Amino acid sequence: MNVFLTGATGFLGSHVARVLAEQGASLRLLVRPTSNLKNLEGIKAETVTGDLRDRPSLEKAMSGCEAVFHVAADYRLWVTDPNEMYRSNVEGTRTILEAAGKNGVKNVIYTSSVATIGFTRNGRPADEDSPVSLADMIGHYKRSKFMAEQIALEAGRSGMRVITVNPTTPVGEQDIKPTPTGRIVVDFLKRKFPAYVETGLNLVDVCECARGHVAAMEKGRSGERYILGGENLTLKQILDRLAAISGLPSPAVKLPYFVAYLAGAVDETVSGRILGKEPRATIESVRMGKKKMWASSDKAERELGWKIIPADAALRRAVEWYRANGYA
């Protein structure tokens, strides 16, 4: 099977590429001229240089492909130019789907995010049917992913076979940036986690998440979305597990929400707006943390054969990888 894949140089995308290569797919990977190709080491694949928003080059690159995995996204919780994020996440997704349609691609797997799911403050796990709208999206990342997801869902209900997957919070090795989630692990290892806030995440093993993408192509229904998740954990539980793995102490002080909000505002102003650096904490991230991002993967279990596994092995691999590669 000939497969076109975006985002292969990134964290999740590199794992999707590896799974597809192991299953014998002939891969064509979209990379940018400035891409770090470290995550592609050992993967048998052809690389094509291009841009998500350049439809003619995408149409040429997709020629002869039976499947497209669109994993690439601008995943940041703070940006100096929000329009750039919308161009990548929203217009990039639209262009990918148009190019796939022009080439008669049989299967498109779009990687959305659990961020587009309707979460509440009562801590009850959300699912694909939880009420949600664009107005519920906090920040440009969530808004852009929600808008892109609507484009993919509409395409899947209008003749193309497009399946959307919503990974929760992938964790594991090869998070080279690292992502905001990876920074939690790195900051903990660097002892930059003196306190914690009352929030929660659903952690999924990045390797299992990659396999879930392939299962979605094989078994998913067009126009539907599937949450690919693992364990629902509080931030304190995650930090305690990192402590057990690393031998470092877990923070014992819980920050009140207003203190965390003030710290985010200060860091965003000083680091972001004055120094021009990406802040460690932002107002958006603190606002998002008021809701536990706990999710249910029941639909994926029923329809894709998805299985929920503990996050410990993935956390351990992440710790070992960050230490081995000089992050901490």
Secondary structure by P-SEA (a helix, b strand, c coil): cbbbbcccccaaaaaaaaaaaaaccbbbbbbccccccccccccbbbbbbbbcccaaaaaaaaccccbbbccccccccccccaaaaaaacaaaaaaaaaaaaaacccbbbbbbcccccccccccccccccccccccccccaaaaaaaaaaaaaaaaaacccbbbbbbbccccccccccccaaaaaaaaaaaccccccccbbbbbccaaaaaaaaaaaaacccccbbbbbccccccaaaaaaaaaaacccccccccccaaaaaaaaaaaaaaccccccccccccaaaaaaacccccccccccccccbbbbbbaaaaaaaaaaaaaaaccc
